[in-house]
Amino acid sequence: MLIDTHAHLNDGRYNNEKLNEIINNLKDNNIEKVITVSYDKESCFRNLEICNKFNGIYMSIGVHPSNSFENLDFLNEIKLNSKIVAVGEIGLDYHYENINKIEQKECFIKQIKFAYLNKLPIIIHLRDAYEDMLNILKEYKEYLIYGAVVHCYSGSVEYAKELLKLGLYISFTGVITFKNAKKSLEVIKEVPLDRIMIETDCPYLCPEPFRSQLNEPKFVNLVFEKIAEIKNIDKEKLDEILRENTRKFFKI
């Protein structure tokens, strides 16, 4: 059974009825566990509610770069427990105009240090900020000893190799099933199996042939199948490797 390592079950598009349906049907859809990822204060506390209610659901706490203006003090108010398995998603996003790069970098670094102090891995959001991200990861490498994964990877093969040198994991979404995903396929060919994770990033990025639909954890099966095809590996063996990667990283 698979683990969706990056979902947003806290998203408002999942009303209570839909959320109950998704979680109650996980095992029937070959899903063992889901990690629901936070991106601001409100989503952190929503994820706490979800994890307290359901078995098999784990979570991260953290502030997305788009919300880097938020005061991070609330992170210290959250009582850590076995359901909180990472800090994320945190990072840099320079895609939009008029963003505050200094504020984003400061927010990212503070959360790297928070994760280190609490012995938690980090989930990295990276968009159009490759040079600054690599510089920060190299400078704060000693703070990454509990693990780091770049989620929804969309960079080059060369950049992926730099991340691998730093000991990072690389995670892939349904984007790899899109017709224009040639770059992602080349990256998957080069990334060792023991450094790969799979995710949906739901409710976003629903894989083909359901691209126009609301994404949900069950569609991580399509990401899994595409990686098995690209790597030309037995699905049972790949399942075993990916679950081991995830359990080792998140300690679940």
C-alpha positions as CSV (number, residue, x, y, z in Angstrom):
1,M,0.0,0.0,0.0
2,L,1.2,3.5,-0.8
3,I,1.8,6.6,1.3
4,D,0.8,10.1,-0.1
5,T,3.6,12.1,1.4
6,H,2.1,15.6,0.5
7,A,-1.6,16.4,0.6
8,H,-3.6,19.3,1.7
9,L,-6.6,17.7,3.4
10,N,-7.0,21.0,5.2
11,D,-8.1,22.7,1.9
12,G,-11.6,24.2,2.0
13,R,-12.5,22.3,-1.2
14,Y,-12.8,19.2,1.0
15,N,-15.9,19.8,3.0
16,N,-16.5,17.4,6.0
17,E,-18.5,15.0,3.9
18,K,-15.8,14.8,1.2
19,L,-13.0,14.5,3.7
20,N,-14.8,11.6,5.5
21,E,-15.3,9.9,2.2
22,I,-11.6,10.3,1.2
23,I,-10.2,9.0,4.5
24,N,-12.7,6.2,5.0
25,N,-11.8,4.8,1.5
26,L,-8.0,5.1,1.7
27,K,-7.4,1.4,2.2
28,D,-9.8,0.5,-0.6
29,N,-7.7,2.8,-2.8
30,N,-4.4,1.2,-1.9
31,I,-3.4,4.0,0.4
32,E,-1.8,3.2,3.8
33,K,-1.1,6.7,5.2
34,V,-1.4,10.4,4.2
35,I,0.7,13.3,5.3
36,T,-1.4,16.5,5.3
37,V,0.9,19.5,4.9
38,S,0.4,23.0,6.4
39,Y,1.2,26.3,4.8
40,D,0.1,28.9,7.4
41,K,-1.2,29.2,11.0
42,E,-4.8,28.4,10.1
43,S,-3.9,25.3,8.1
44,C,-1.7,24.1,10.9
45,F,-4.6,24.1,13.4
46,R,-7.0,22.6,10.8
47,N,-4.5,19.8,10.3
48,L,-4.3,19.2,14.0
49,E,-8.1,18.7,14.1
50,I,-7.9,16.2,11.2
51,C,-5.1,14.2,12.7
52,N,-6.9,14.1,16.1
53,K,-10.0,12.7,14.4
54,F,-8.5,10.1,12.0
55,N,-6.1,7.3,12.2
56,G,-3.5,6.9,9.4
57,I,-3.2,10.7,8.9
58,Y,0.0,12.6,9.8
59,M,0.9,16.2,9.4
60,S,3.5,18.9,9.1
61,I,3.5,22.4,10.6
62,G,5.0,25.4,8.9
63,V,4.5,28.6,6.9
64,H,4.7,28.6,3.1
65,P,6.9,31.3,1.5
66,S,3.8,33.1,0.1
67,N,2.8,33.6,3.8
68,S,6.3,34.6,5.0
69,F,4.8,37.8,6.5
70,E,3.2,35.7,9.3
71,N,4.5,35.7,12.8
72,L,6.1,32.3,13.5
73,D,5.7,32.4,17.2
74,F,2.6,30.1,17.0
75,L,4.9,27.2,16.0
76,N,6.3,27.2,19.5
77,E,2.8,27.1,21.0
78,I,1.9,23.8,19.2
79,K,2.5,20.7,21.4
80,L,4.5,18.3,19.3
81,N,3.3,14.7,19.1
82,S,3.8,11.5,17.1
83,K,1.3,12.8,14.4
84,I,3.5,15.8,13.6
85,V,6.2,14.4,11.5
86,A,7.8,17.4,9.7
87,V,8.1,21.2,9.3
88,G,6.7,22.3,6.0
89,E,5.9,23.3,3.5
90,I,8.6,26.0,3.8
91,G,11.0,27.5,1.3
92,L,11.2,30.1,-1.5
93,D,8.8,31.1,-4.2
94,Y,9.9,33.9,-6.6
95,H,7.3,33.2,-9.3
96,Y,5.1,36.2,-8.7
97,E,6.0,39.9,-9.0
98,N,6.5,42.2,-6.0
99,I,7.5,39.4,-3.6
100,N,9.8,40.1,-0.6
101,K,12.8,37.9,-1.2
102,I,14.5,39.0,2.0
103,E,11.4,38.2,4.1
104,Q,11.0,34.8,2.4
105,K,14.6,33.9,3.1
106,E,14.4,34.9,6.7
107,C,11.2,33.0,7.2
108,F,12.7,29.9,5.6
109,I,15.9,30.0,7.7
110,K,14.0,30.5,10.9
111,Q,11.9,27.4,10.2
112,I,15.0,25.3,9.2
113,K,16.4,26.1,12.6
114,F,13.0,25.4,14.3
115,A,13.0,21.9,12.6
116,Y,16.5,21.2,13.7
117,L,15.8,22.1,17.3
118,N,12.8,19.8,17.3
119,K,14.6,17.0,15.4
120,L,12.1,17.1,12.5
121,P,12.7,16.9,8.7
122,I,11.7,19.7,6.4
123,I,9.4,19.7,3.4
124,I,10.7,22.3,0.9
125,H,8.7,24.4,-1.5
126,L,10.9,25.6,-4.4
127,R,9.7,27.7,-7.3
128,D,11.9,30.0,-9.5
129,A,14.4,30.5,-6.7
130,Y,17.0,27.9,-7.5
131,E,20.2,29.8,-6.8
132,D,19.1,31.3,-3.5
133,M,17.7,27.9,-2.4
134,L,20.9,26.1,-3.1
135,N,23.0,28.7,-1.3
136,I,20.8,28.5,1.8
137,L,20.8,24.7,1.8
138,K,24.6,24.7,1.6
139,E,25.1,27.3,4.3
140,Y,22.7,25.5,6.7
141,K,23.6,22.0,5.7
142,E,24.4,21.1,9.4
143,Y,20.7,21.9,10.2
144,L,19.4,19.3,7.7
145,I,20.6,16.2,9.5
146,Y,17.0,15.2,10.3
147,G,16.1,15.2,6.6
148,A,14.9,17.4,3.8
149,V,12.7,16.7,0.7
150,V,11.9,19.0,-2.2
151,H,8.3,18.4,-3.0
152,C,6.7,18.6,-6.4
153,Y,10.1,18.8,-8.0
154,S,10.2,20.7,-11.4
155,G,13.9,21.6,-11.8
156,S,16.6,20.2,-14.0
157,V,18.6,17.0,-13.8
158,E,21.7,19.1,-12.9
159,Y,20.0,20.8,-10.0
160,A,18.6,17.6,-8.7
161,K,22.1,16.2,-8.6
162,E,23.2,19.2,-6.4
163,L,20.3,18.4,-4.1
164,L,21.2,14.8,-3.9
165,K,24.8,15.7,-3.0
166,L,23.4,17.5,0.0
167,G,21.5,14.4,1.1
168,L,18.0,15.5,0.1
169,Y,15.1,13.5,-1.2
170,I,13.1,14.5,-4.2
171,S,9.3,14.0,-4.5
172,F,7.1,13.8,-7.6
173,T,3.4,14.6,-8.2
174,G,0.9,13.9,-11.0
175,V,2.7,16.4,-13.1
176,I,4.9,13.5,-14.3
177,T,1.9,12.1,-16.1
178,F,1.3,15.3,-18.2
179,K,2.3,15.3,-21.9
180,N,4.7,18.2,-21.4
181,A,6.6,16.6,-18.5
182,K,9.7,15.5,-20.4
183,K,12.1,17.3,-18.0
184,S,10.5,15.5,-15.0
185,L,10.9,12.2,-16.7
186,E,14.6,12.8,-17.3
187,V,15.0,13.7,-13.6
188,I,13.3,10.5,-12.5
189,K,15.6,8.4,-14.6
190,E,18.6,9.9,-12.8
191,V,17.4,10.1,-9.2
192,P,18.2,6.9,-7.2
193,L,15.2,4.9,-6.0
194,D,16.2,5.4,-2.4
195,R,15.8,9.1,-2.7
196,I,12.4,9.3,-4.4
197,M,9.0,10.0,-2.8
198,I,5.6,10.3,-4.3
199,E,2.8,12.7,-3.5
200,T,-0.4,14.2,-4.9
201,D,-0.2,17.8,-3.6
202,C,-3.9,17.5,-3.7
203,P,-6.3,19.2,-4.3
204,Y,-3.9,20.5,-7.0
205,L,-2.2,18.8,-9.9
206,C,-4.5,15.8,-10.6
207,P,-2.8,13.3,-12.8
208,E,-3.8,12.3,-16.3
209,P,-6.4,11.1,-17.3
210,F,-8.2,13.0,-14.5
211,R,-6.4,16.3,-14.9
212,S,-9.5,18.5,-14.7
213,Q,-10.8,16.8,-11.5
214,L,-10.2,17.7,-7.9
215,N,-7.2,15.8,-6.8
216,E,-7.2,13.5,-3.8
217,P,-4.8,10.9,-2.2
218,K,-6.1,7.9,-4.3
219,F,-4.5,9.4,-7.4
220,V,-1.0,8.9,-6.0
221,N,-1.4,5.4,-7.5
222,L,-1.0,7.0,-10.9
223,V,2.2,8.7,-9.9
224,F,3.4,5.4,-8.6
225,E,2.6,3.6,-11.8
226,K,4.4,6.2,-13.9
227,I,7.6,5.9,-11.9
228,A,7.4,2.1,-12.1
229,E,7.2,2.5,-15.9
230,I,10.1,5.0,-16.1
231,K,12.3,3.0,-13.8
232,N,11.3,-0.3,-15.4
233,I,10.9,-1.8,-12.0
234,D,8.5,-4.4,-10.5
235,K,5.6,-2.6,-8.8
236,E,5.8,-4.7,-5.7
237,K,9.5,-3.9,-5.3
238,L,8.9,-0.2,-5.9
239,D,6.1,-0.1,-3.4
240,E,8.5,-1.6,-0.8
241,I,11.2,0.9,-1.6
242,L,9.0,4.0,-1.5
243,R,7.3,2.9,1.8
244,E,10.8,2.4,3.3
245,N,11.9,5.8,2.1
246,T,8.9,7.5,3.6
247,R,8.9,5.7,6.9
248,K,12.7,6.3,7.3
249,F,12.2,10.0,6.5
250,F,9.1,10.8,8.5
251,K,9.7,8.2,11.3
252,I,6.2,6.7,10.8
